[in-house]
Amino acid sequence: MTQPPIDDDFQDRIQRILNEKKKDELRDKYGMHLEGHSEDLSPQAEGEWLDYVTEFERQFEDVREISVRERIGDPALRQLAEIPAVELETELDNLLELLHQNNVVVDFLHDIDDREAYRFITEELLDKMTDDIRIPDMYSHFIYEEFYPNDEDDVTLWTEEFFDGLFKQEFKQEDDMVYTPVEKENLQDAEGNPISLEQFKKSVSDFYEEYPVMTDYSIEIKEMTINGDNATVEVHTIWHAIPRNENVVLKKEGISKLRLVRSPYGGWGVIQAKIAGWHF
């Protein structure tokens, strides 16, 4: 007797039942409360995610700390002073690959020469302690700039990110503003008056409504002042756009000014923007 084929809906229903059982186990064993299901995930993908969470909780329950050196097997590494310049790039690549094979990633936000990168990893990072949790595709990330902050490069980076997002219209959707280099508190308008994040979003929305098509832009930082956790940047700005209800490309040029503050979550966030050719 031939068994009728199992359709996708039936499989989804079975998987959802299994997912609810996994959520019950996570609640009973680890006190996690996961209600409902995500509309963005298929039942199969949600099941895999729940397996991932379960394995993480299982390992975290009895986790011990080990050094990064122990994590990667305590390899015998060449001393920096012993490595000829022509071999340094290969040695560094091999070390980074060994780290990656053991689910450790080192990020360099700015250009660091190979000698400093190798020194940092072998003389500092390998002695750092980390949780001994080993799950496929789960990586421990270490950022060089968290050990050696470079305020000028960081402010430059976040200034460029802000203008890039603004003129490429990546701030068009309100939800996108969550991931932009804009602080959520202590915002100010162009005159320095306090405004809310919603008011800032409204200014961006008005900007896009007035200039729905951005064709090109360029920026050049002319002056930067950093005072502790505060920074001011003056940027020569050129941008081209087609205004609403018009068929001509206009060019706007001048000095834009940004005020930024150091974010408690890392990096810098804009709290005030004066954009050449537009009143924020």
KANORDA-V195911 format. One record per residue. N is the residue number from 1. PSI is psi in whole degrees, 0 to 359 (none if undefined). OMEGA is omega in whole degrees, 0 to 359 (none if undefined). D_CENTER is the distance of its C-alpha to the mean C-alpha in Angstrom with 1 decimal. Layout:
n: (N/N)
psi: (PSI/PSI)
omega: (OMEGA/OMEGA)
d_center: (D_CENTER/D_CENTER)
//
This chain:
n: (1/2/3/4/5/6/7/8/9/10/11/12/13/14/15/16/17/18/19/20/21/22/23/24/25/26/27/28/29/30/31/32/33/34/35/36/37/38/39/40/41/42/43/44/45/46/47/48/49/50/51/52/53/54/55/56/57/58/59/60/61/62/63/64/65/66/67/68/69/70/71/72/73/74/75/76/77/78/79/80/81/82/83/84/85/86/87/88/89/90/91/92/93/94/95/96/97/98/99/100/101/102/103/104/105/106/107/108/109/110/111/112/113/114/115/116/117/118/119/120/121/122/123/124/125/126/127/128/129/130/131/132/133/134/135/136/137/138/139/140/141/142/143/144/145/146/147/148/149/150/151/152/153/154/155/156/157/158/159/160/161/162/163/164/165/166/167/168/169/170/171/172/173/174/175/176/177/178/179/180/181/182/183/184/185/186/187/188/189/190/191/192/193/194/195/196/197/198/199/200/201/202/203/204/205/206/207/208/209/210/211/212/213/214/215/216/217/218/219/220/221/222/223/224/225/226/227/228/229/230/231/232/233/234/235/236/237/238/239/240/241/242/243/244/245/246/247/248/249/250/251/252/253/254/255/256/257/258/259/260/261/262/263/264/265/266/267/268/269/270/271/272/273/274/275/276/277/278/279/280)
psi: (127/129/135/147/147/120/168/323/320/316/321/319/317/316/322/322/316/322/319/324/320/321/321/319/320/323/313/323/324/1/19/136/106/104/144/195/154/132/342/349/139/158/324/316/321/322/318/320/319/324/320/313/317/315/321/313/322/314/324/334/322/34/146/157/138/162/156/325/314/323/323/12/15/58/157/116/146/143/145/319/341/354/120/150/323/343/353/317/318/317/318/316/317/320/316/323/320/317/314/321/336/23/38/130/135/123/136/111/335/169/122/134/157/324/316/322/316/318/314/314/311/329/345/303/320/340/357/146/146/156/135/71/126/103/133/136/10/121/144/123/134/133/123/317/345/337/325/80/141/90/317/315/322/316/320/314/312/332/314/322/320/309/323/313/321/309/343/5/35/353/13/317/137/325/331/335/342/330/21/161/54/128/154/348/162/32/154/152/187/332/356/9/140/137/160/168/323/322/322/317/322/320/317/316/318/322/313/328/321/325/79/340/117/126/331/158/157/149/154/119/124/327/142/132/124/124/94/244/13/146/146/133/131/128/121/122/133/127/147/137/160/116/161/137/23/162/26/142/123/147/130/135/143/191/121/151/133/142/131/156/153/129/139/346/7/146/199/151/142/132/346/136/125/104/127/125/3/140/106/none)
omega: (182/179/179/180/178/183/184/180/180/179/179/180/178/181/178/178/178/180/179/177/178/178/177/180/178/178/185/186/187/178/180/179/180/184/175/178/182/178/182/182/172/178/180/179/178/178/178/179/178/175/179/180/180/180/177/181/180/181/183/183/181/186/172/178/176/176/176/179/178/181/183/173/179/184/173/183/178/175/182/183/182/186/175/183/184/181/188/181/180/179/180/179/180/179/178/178/177/177/182/179/178/174/174/181/175/181/174/183/181/181/177/181/186/182/180/179/180/178/182/183/187/185/182/189/183/179/178/181/180/177/181/177/184/179/179/178/173/187/170/182/174/183/182/185/173/176/182/181/176/188/183/178/180/179/176/181/184/173/179/178/181/181/179/179/182/187/173/178/177/177/189/179/183/180/180/182/179/187/181/178/178/178/182/182/177/178/179/174/184/181/180/178/179/176/178/176/179/178/176/177/179/177/178/179/178/179/180/178/180/180/186/181/174/185/183/174/173/179/175/179/182/183/180/176/179/180/182/182/181/180/174/183/173/189/173/190/172/175/182/182/176/180/178/177/177/181/182/178/178/177/176/183/177/179/172/180/176/167/181/173/178/181/177/181/181/181/182/180/179/175/178/180/172/187/179/178/179/182/177/none)
d_center: (55.7/52.5/49.6/47.9/44.4/41.5/39.5/35.8/36.2/38.2/35.6/32.9/35.2/35.8/32.2/31.5/34.4/33.0/29.5/31.3/33.2/30.0/28.7/32.1/31.9/28.5/30.0/33.2/31.9/28.7/29.0/26.1/26.8/25.3/27.2/27.6/25.5/22.5/23.7/20.7/21.7/25.0/27.2/26.9/23.0/23.2/25.8/23.7/20.8/23.5/24.9/21.6/21.4/25.1/24.8/22.0/24.3/27.3/25.9/24.4/27.8/29.5/26.6/27.6/25.8/26.3/25.4/23.0/26.2/27.9/25.0/25.5/29.2/30.3/30.9/33.3/31.4/33.0/33.1/31.4/34.8/36.4/34.1/35.6/33.3/33.8/32.6/29.5/27.0/28.3/28.3/24.6/23.7/25.8/24.2/20.7/22.1/23.9/20.8/19.0/22.2/22.0/18.4/17.1/14.4/14.4/11.6/13.1/11.1/14.6/17.8/19.6/23.1/24.0/26.4/23.9/21.3/24.2/25.6/22.4/22.1/25.8/26.8/24.0/21.3/23.9/25.6/22.6/23.1/20.9/21.8/23.8/22.2/22.5/21.3/20.9/17.4/16.0/14.6/14.5/11.8/13.2/11.8/14.9/14.0/14.0/17.6/18.5/16.7/17.5/17.6/19.0/16.5/13.6/15.5/16.2/12.6/11.7/15.2/14.8/11.6/13.8/16.8/15.3/14.0/17.4/19.7/18.2/18.5/15.0/15.8/18.8/18.1/17.9/15.3/12.9/13.3/11.4/8.0/9.7/10.3/13.4/14.7/16.3/19.4/22.0/21.5/24.5/26.2/27.6/30.6/28.7/29.6/27.3/25.6/23.5/20.2/22.4/24.5/21.7/20.6/24.3/24.5/21.8/23.7/26.9/25.6/24.7/28.0/30.0/28.3/27.3/27.1/25.2/26.6/25.3/23.9/23.6/22.7/23.9/23.2/26.7/26.4/23.9/24.9/23.0/24.8/23.2/20.3/21.2/21.0/22.9/22.3/25.0/24.1/26.7/25.6/27.3/26.4/28.6/28.8/31.4/32.5/33.3/36.7/37.2/37.3/36.8/33.8/33.6/32.2/30.8/30.6/30.3/28.4/25.3/24.3/21.1/21.0/17.9/17.5/15.6/13.1/14.1/10.5/9.9/10.1/12.4/13.2/16.0/19.0/21.6/21.9/25.2/24.9/27.9/29.9/28.4/29.0/25.9)
//
